[in-house]
């Protein structure tokens, strides 16, 4: 992956999860909802449907070690892009909180 692709991917993940988080926070009136949902989204991205989601609750002894193995095998660029998505989700919560403290009732 070239440096330009990495930069664009990081920027897209920040903007994407900021936007989704902002809309969810505005609709559900919960400041940190996207920051709580984001790890589940990362599990779906990293897992790639080898293990079904309910296996994390039914059979955690095999599901979690497999997930941690896959997360450990991520390349640095992939981890950096995913962490930028988390940053976007956190920034959306900060933006909503700032808007609420400044008197915008819609948020």
PyMOL commands that set and color helices and strands:
alter all, ss='L'
color gray80, all
select helices_A, chain A and resi 3-28+33-47+55-58+60-72+76-101
alter helices_A, ss='H'
color red, helices_A
deselect
rebuild
show_as cartoon
